[in-house]
Amino acid sequence: MAFQSFAVFICVSISITAFPVLARILNETGILTTTVGSMALGAAALDDVTAWSLLALSIALIHAGEGGNPIVVSNGRREGGTEVKMAPVS
């Protein structure tokens, strides 16, 4: 399980884009205000949010494999959704 957790961590880490660099490149080339520039920036933002969430989850899974319990899931009392919280690491 250790290698699989490490592989997931590395793969997710590599997928994170350099969002500020992309925004600067698009701005300097004048593409930022076009449809293509907006789509590229929006896709990069969505990719980064997803990747950071998966990175947090992979770290939680690595910690859980070591005998910890980093994830607490409770059925939401807020608007009927499910809420996932990171438990304190001791």
KOLLO-629972 format. One line per 10 residues: their letters; for each residue x, y, z of N, C-alpha, C. Coordinates in pm, whole numbers. Atoms other than C-alpha are relative to their C-alpha. Last residue first. Layout:
residues N
A> X Y Z X Y Z X Y Z  ...
END
This chain:
residues 90
SVPAMKVETG> -71 -4 -128 -189 1377 1683 132 -70 -6  -104 103 1 -346 1475 1354 77 10 130  -133 -43 -45 -666 1669 1396 96 -118 2  -13 10 -144 -953 1532 1189 139 45 42  -129 59 -36 -991 1656 834 7 1 153  -92 -86 -77 -1356 1717 766 130 -76 24  -124 72 -25 -1593 1576 504 95 96 68  -112 -87 -31 -1951 1703 508 122 -85 33  -99 73 -79 -2234 1521 343 122 88 15  -113 58 72 -2521 1735 228 89 -80 92
GERRGNSVVI> 19 138 41 -2863 1794 382 115 -65 -73  58 10 133 -2846 2174 391 -2 -143 -54  7 -126 73 -2618 2183 694 -49 -32 -141  114 -67 -58 -2689 1890 919 -19 135 -68  11 -143 -27 -2459 1695 703 -130 41 66  113 -44 81 -2403 1328 734 -36 140 42  125 -5 -75 -2061 1302 893 -111 40 -95  113 -30 87 -1734 1191 742 -126 -1 85  124 20 -73 -1416 1211 949 -112 41 -93  121 -48 65 -1088 1168 767 -122 -35 84
PNGGEGAHIL> 2 -142 32 -747 1156 933 -131 52 -58  137 -17 46 -776 826 1121 -19 146 -38  70 -119 -45 -420 709 1176 -143 2 -51  75 27 -123 -286 357 1143 -74 120 54  -94 13 -112 -9 426 893 -72 -24 132  -72 126 17 -242 356 602 100 -24 111  89 106 -45 -468 635 731 67 -136 -12  4 -3 -147 -178 880 701 -90 -111 53  -131 45 -46 -122 779 339 2 -6 153  -4 145 18 -495 809 275 134 -58 44
AISLALLSWA> 85 61 -103 -502 1158 425 2 -152 -11  -75 -12 -126 -207 1261 208 -79 -63 114  -107 100 6 -391 1124 -97 86 5 127  54 134 -21 -705 1316 1 110 -106 -2  36 10 -142 -516 1643 38 -54 -139 33  -126 4 -74 -357 1588 -303 -27 -12 150  -53 137 9 -696 1501 -452 132 -14 75  89 85 -80 -837 1832 -324 48 -145 -1  -30 -27 -141 -533 2021 -456 -89 -84 91  -130 60 -35 -574 1849 -795 35 24 147
TVDDLAAAGL> 12 146 -6 -945 1927 -822 130 -64 47  89 30 -114 -898 2293 -735 -14 -151 18  -73 -22 -125 -598 2314 -970 -85 -31 123  -101 105 -16 -781 2152 -1261 74 16 133  73 121 -38 -1080 2384 -1217 96 -116 24  52 -21 -135 -850 2687 -1220 -74 -124 50  -113 9 -93 -657 2556 -1521 -47 19 144  -37 141 -10 -982 2493 -1709 115 -19 98  105 70 -75 -1102 2846 -1632 32 -148 19  -13 -40 -140 -771 2998 -1743 -104 -70 88
AMSGVTTTLI> -125 55 -53 -772 2802 -2068 17 32 148  18 144 -19 -1139 2878 -2134 126 -64 59  92 22 -112 -1087 3247 -2073 -21 -147 27  -70 -34 -124 -781 3252 -2298 -87 -22 123  -98 107 -26 -964 3067 -2576 74 26 131  73 119 -44 -1260 3304 -2557 96 -114 36  69 75 105 -1034 3607 -2578 -72 -120 60  137 -51 19 -954 3850 -2295 -75 -72 -111  82 15 -121 -649 3656 -2172 -145 42 -23  99 105 22 -497 3616 -2519 -100 -9 115
GTENLIRALV> 127 -59 40 -309 3946 -2513 -110 -101 -25  19 25 143 33 3778 -2511 -132 56 -51  -105 -65 78 125 3937 -2179 -15 -22 -150  14 -145 -6 -207 3846 -2017 103 70 -89  119 -37 77 -204 3484 -2130 -19 151 -3  -28 26 142 154 3443 -2010 -118 42 -86  -94 -102 47 73 3608 -1676 31 -16 -149  73 -127 8 -234 3392 -1620 90 112 -53  90 7 115 -37 3077 -1704 -75 132 -17  -84 -10 119 238 3176 -1461 -86 -4 -126
PFATISISVC> -41 -140 20 -17 3245 -1187 88 20 -124  111 -87 36 -178 2900 -1243 43 146 -17  -52 -126 -51 142 2692 -1240 -101 109 -41  -56 -96 95 -49 2371 -1292 57 121 73  31 -137 -41 -101 2083 -1048 72 97 -94  112 -54 77 -91 1750 -1234 -35 144 37  -44 -40 133 259 1664 -1109 -114 67 -78  -90 -115 -12 146 1661 -748 43 52 -136  83 -118 -26 -147 1433 -832 87 125 11  81 -29 118 84 1179 -994 -86 124 19
IFVAFSQFAM> -86 -56 105 338 1198 -710 -82 38 -123  -49 -131 -44 76 1149 -436 83 66 -110  113 -93 11 -94 865 -624 44 140 38  25 -23 143 242 690 -671 -116 97 -20  -105 -88 51 331 732 -302 -23 34 -147  26 -132 -56 -2 585 -196 102 101 -50  118 -52 67 48 292 -432 -34 140 50  -38 -44 134 402 239 -305 -118 60 -74  -85 -118 -8 293 234 59 38 51 -139  83 -120 0 0 0 0 86 125 0
END
